[in-house]
Amino acid sequence: MDLSAINPVVLLASILVSATPILLAATGELVVERAGVLNLGVEGMMVTGAVTGFAGAVLTGSPALGFLIAALGGAALSLLFAFLTQVMLANQVASGLALTLFGVGFAALLGKGYIGETPPQFPLWKFTVRAADGDVPAAIATLDLIVPLTIAIVASVWAVLKFTRAGLVLRAVGENHEAAHALGYKVVRIRTLAILFGGAMAGLGGAYISMIRVPTYTENVTAGAGWIALALVVFGSWKPGRVMLGAWLFGGVTMLQLNLQGTGVSIPVQYLAMSPYIITILVLVIMSNQRNTAPGSLGKSFHAAG
């Protein structure tokens, strides 16, 4: 086992890339849940964004258009969830699970013709990293524009929720939708807009996986990233900064176990592959003992009397 083969700068860049898709999806879901809606369909929206963004990029030759199409694809699927839960008052948990099943099936059908194809390359920043003694061969670390853009989105969501009237209204709806309605706020409209934002963010996260992180399309390319995003919202106590730290933690453990495999560490590969998910579960168990900070109306349907 040669740990000196792990370059810390390259590892850091890999962590940021690994964390970006789940951070995008988790930030969108955080806004949805702060509005009082529990959408378990994140995985379905992510995989839909992965296939629609990939297909859009291949057909148009533009990665930027691919990301735009992915956001629209995720938002379109979330609109179905909004109709079921906000208009028809269907159960949010059942509707979210149905959305995931529908999204996975729809993506498998739509993506048949794109399996194994390569999308147009997204512009990357490449920089060479050398060891101080010069004995270690040069390593190349890469980053893309989506990484800092994602961090900026998280910061913007934090600022909007904390300092703006729109954020105050959204939080009021999530804490007590009856009181917010009594004050004249349009609960259904606010929640629908939050759901659309969450769907767009999940779509972007899925597209990031299929267009940059992999980059290729295979069936179920998101591999459960949507469920990790849901867990991160709880881990972060519905706070953007903590959600970002949680995404980096998960990305760090994921990339570290891959690097350890490359160094020949004497631990079965299966245990290393399980480690990110085990650590996520342990963190959630620890956080469950903390003060419950979930929005008061989370998961509750709203019906305006009269």
C-alpha positions in Angstrom: 0.0 0.0 0.0 1.5 3.3 -1.1 -0.5 6.3 0.2 2.0 8.7 -1.3 0.4 7.9 -4.7 -2.7 9.9 -3.6 -2.2 13.5 -4.7 -4.2 15.7 -2.3 -4.9 18.4 -4.9 -6.2 15.9 -7.4 -8.2 14.2 -4.6 -9.8 17.6 -3.6 -10.8 18.3 -7.2 -12.3 14.8 -7.4 -14.2 15.3 -4.2 -15.8 18.5 -5.5 -16.8 16.8 -8.8 -18.2 13.8 -6.9 -20.2 16.0 -4.6 -21.7 18.4 -7.2 -24.6 16.3 -8.5 -25.9 15.3 -5.1 -25.4 18.9 -3.9 -27.5 20.3 -6.7 -30.3 17.8 -6.1 -30.1 18.2 -2.3 -30.3 22.0 -2.5 -33.4 21.8 -4.7 -35.0 19.4 -2.3 -34.1 21.6 0.7 -36.1 24.4 -0.9 -39.0 22.1 -1.5 -39.0 20.8 2.1 -38.6 24.3 3.6 -41.9 25.0 1.8 -43.5 22.1 3.6 -43.5 19.5 0.8 -41.8 16.1 1.0 -40.9 14.9 -2.5 -39.3 11.5 -2.5 -39.1 11.5 -6.3 -35.7 13.1 -6.4 -34.1 9.9 -7.9 -36.7 9.8 -10.7 -36.2 13.5 -11.5 -32.4 13.1 -11.5 -32.4 10.1 -13.9 -34.9 11.9 -16.1 -32.5 14.9 -16.2 -29.6 12.6 -16.9 -31.2 11.2 -20.0 -32.9 14.3 -21.4 -29.8 16.4 -20.8 -27.6 13.8 -22.4 -29.9 13.4 -25.4 -30.2 17.2 -25.8 -26.4 17.6 -25.7 -25.9 14.8 -28.3 -28.6 16.1 -30.6 -27.7 19.8 -30.5 -23.9 19.4 -29.9 -24.1 21.9 -27.1 -23.5 20.9 -23.5 -25.1 24.1 -22.3 -28.3 23.4 -24.1 -28.1 19.8 -22.7 -28.1 21.2 -19.1 -31.0 23.6 -19.9 -33.0 20.7 -21.3 -32.2 18.6 -18.3 -33.5 21.3 -16.0 -36.7 21.5 -18.0 -37.0 17.7 -18.0 -36.7 17.6 -14.2 -39.1 20.5 -13.7 -41.6 18.9 -16.1 -41.6 15.7 -14.0 -41.9 17.7 -10.8 -44.9 19.5 -12.2 -46.7 16.1 -12.3 -45.9 15.7 -8.6 -47.1 19.2 -7.9 -50.4 18.5 -9.6 -51.0 15.3 -7.7 -50.1 16.7 -4.2 -51.1 20.3 -4.4 -54.2 20.1 -6.6 -55.5 16.6 -6.1 -54.2 16.5 -2.5 -52.7 13.0 -3.0 -50.4 11.6 -0.4 -46.9 13.1 -0.8 -44.9 10.0 0.2 -46.8 7.7 -2.2 -46.7 10.3 -5.0 -43.0 10.8 -4.6 -42.3 7.1 -4.7 -44.5 6.8 -7.8 -42.6 9.6 -9.4 -39.3 7.8 -8.9 -40.6 4.6 -10.4 -42.1 6.5 -13.3 -38.9 8.5 -13.9 -36.7 5.5 -13.8 -38.9 3.6 -16.3 -39.3 6.7 -18.6 -35.5 7.2 -18.6 -34.8 3.6 -19.5 -37.2 3.8 -22.4 -36.0 7.2 -23.7 -32.3 6.3 -23.2 -32.2 3.1 -25.2 -30.7 4.7 -28.2 -28.0 6.6 -26.3 -26.4 3.8 -24.3 -22.7 3.8 -24.7 -22.6 7.1 -26.6 -20.3 10.0 -25.6 -21.7 13.6 -25.2 -19.9 16.7 -26.4 -17.2 17.7 -24.0 -18.0 20.4 -21.4 -15.2 22.9 -21.1 -12.8 21.9 -18.3 -10.1 23.7 -16.4 -7.0 21.5 -16.4 -4.0 22.1 -14.2 -0.8 20.1 -13.5 0.2 19.1 -10.0 3.7 18.0 -9.2 5.2 16.8 -5.9 7.7 19.1 -4.2 10.5 16.6 -4.6 9.7 15.9 -8.2 9.8 12.1 -7.7 6.1 11.7 -8.1 4.9 12.0 -11.7 2.8 15.0 -12.6 -0.9 14.6 -12.1 -3.6 16.5 -13.9 -6.6 17.8 -11.9 -9.7 19.0 -13.8 -12.6 21.2 -12.7 -15.6 22.5 -14.7 -17.7 25.6 -14.5 -20.6 23.8 -12.9 -18.7 23.2 -9.6 -18.3 26.9 -8.7 -21.7 27.6 -10.1 -23.2 25.0 -7.7 -21.5 26.6 -4.8 -22.9 30.0 -5.9 -26.4 28.5 -6.1 -26.1 27.1 -2.5 -24.9 30.5 -1.3 -27.8 32.2 -3.1 -30.4 29.9 -1.6 -29.0 30.5 1.8 -29.1 34.3 1.3 -32.7 34.2 -0.1 -34.0 32.0 2.7 -32.3 34.1 5.4 -32.5 37.7 4.3 -35.3 38.2 1.7 -39.0 38.6 2.0 -39.5 35.7 -0.5 -37.5 33.4 1.7 -39.4 34.5 4.8 -42.7 33.8 3.1 -41.5 30.4 1.9 -40.4 29.4 5.4 -43.7 30.7 6.8 -45.6 28.4 4.5 -43.4 25.5 5.5 -43.7 26.1 9.2 -47.5 26.7 9.3 -49.4 26.8 6.1 -52.7 27.6 7.8 -51.3 30.7 9.4 -49.6 31.7 6.1 -52.9 31.3 4.3 -54.6 33.4 6.9 -52.1 36.2 6.2 -53.0 36.1 2.5 -50.1 34.1 1.1 -50.9 31.8 -1.9 -49.7 28.5 -0.3 -50.3 26.3 -3.3 -48.6 28.7 -5.7 -45.6 29.1 -3.5 -45.3 25.3 -3.0 -45.7 24.7 -6.7 -42.9 27.1 -7.5 -40.6 25.5 -4.9 -41.4 22.0 -6.4 -40.5 23.2 -9.9 -37.2 24.6 -8.6 -36.4 21.3 -6.9 -37.2 19.4 -10.0 -35.0 21.7 -12.1 -32.1 21.3 -9.7 -32.5 17.5 -9.6 -32.5 17.5 -13.4 -29.2 19.5 -13.4 -27.7 17.0 -10.9 -28.6 14.1 -13.1 -27.2 15.7 -16.2 -24.0 16.5 -14.4 -23.5 12.7 -13.8 -24.2 11.6 -17.4 -22.5 14.5 -19.1 -19.4 15.3 -16.9 -18.8 12.9 -14.1 -19.1 9.7 -16.1 -19.5 10.9 -19.0 -21.6 8.5 -20.8 -25.2 7.2 -20.6 -26.1 3.9 -19.1 -29.4 2.7 -17.6 -29.9 3.9 -14.0 -26.8 6.1 -14.4 -27.6 8.0 -11.2 -27.2 4.9 -9.1 -29.2 6.1 -6.1 -27.8 9.6 -5.9 -31.3 11.0 -5.4 -31.7 9.0 -2.2 -28.4 10.3 -0.9 -29.6 13.8 -1.7 -32.7 13.3 0.3 -30.6 12.0 3.3 -28.3 15.0 3.1 -31.3 17.4 3.6 -32.0 15.7 6.9 -28.3 15.5 7.7 -28.0 19.3 7.1 -31.0 20.1 9.3 -32.6 21.9 6.4 -29.7 24.4 6.2 -27.9 25.0 2.9 -24.4 25.3 4.5 -24.7 22.0 6.3 -26.1 20.3 3.3 -23.1 21.4 1.3 -20.7 20.1 4.0 -22.6 16.8 4.0 -22.3 16.5 0.2 -18.5 17.2 0.4 -18.3 14.6 3.2 -20.0 12.0 1.1 -18.0 12.9 -2.0 -14.8 12.8 0.1 -15.5 9.3 1.4 -16.5 8.1 -2.0 -13.3 9.3 -3.7 -11.1 8.3 -0.8 -12.3 4.7 -1.0 -11.6 4.7 -4.8 -8.1 6.0 -4.2 -7.5 3.4 -1.5 -8.5 0.7 -3.9 -5.9 2.1 -6.3 -3.1 1.9 -3.7 -3.8 -1.8 -3.1 -5.0 -1.4 0.5 -5.6 -4.8 2.1 -9.4 -4.3 2.6 -11.9 -6.1 0.5 -13.1 -3.9 -2.3 -16.8 -4.5 -1.4 -16.2 -3.0 2.1 -14.6 0.1 0.6 -17.5 0.5 -1.9 -20.0 0.2 1.0 -18.2 2.8 3.2 -19.8 6.0 1.8 -23.3 4.7 2.4 -22.5 3.2 5.8 -21.0 6.5 7.0 -24.1 8.4 5.6 -26.4 6.1 7.7 -24.3 6.5 10.8 -24.3 10.3 10.5 -28.1 10.2 10.0 -28.5 8.1 13.2 -26.3 10.6 15.1 -28.3 13.6 13.7 -31.6 11.9 14.6 -30.7 12.4 18.3 -30.4 16.2 17.8 -33.2 18.7 18.1 -35.8 18.2 15.4 -35.6 21.2 13.1 -37.9 20.0 10.3 -40.4 22.5 9.0 -43.7 22.2 11.0 -45.9 21.5 8.0 -43.5 19.1 6.2 -45.5 16.4 4.4 -48.9 17.9 5.3 -51.4 18.6 2.6 -53.0 22.0 2.4 -56.6 22.5 1.7 -58.1 26.0 1.8 -61.4 25.9 3.6 -64.4 27.4 1.8 
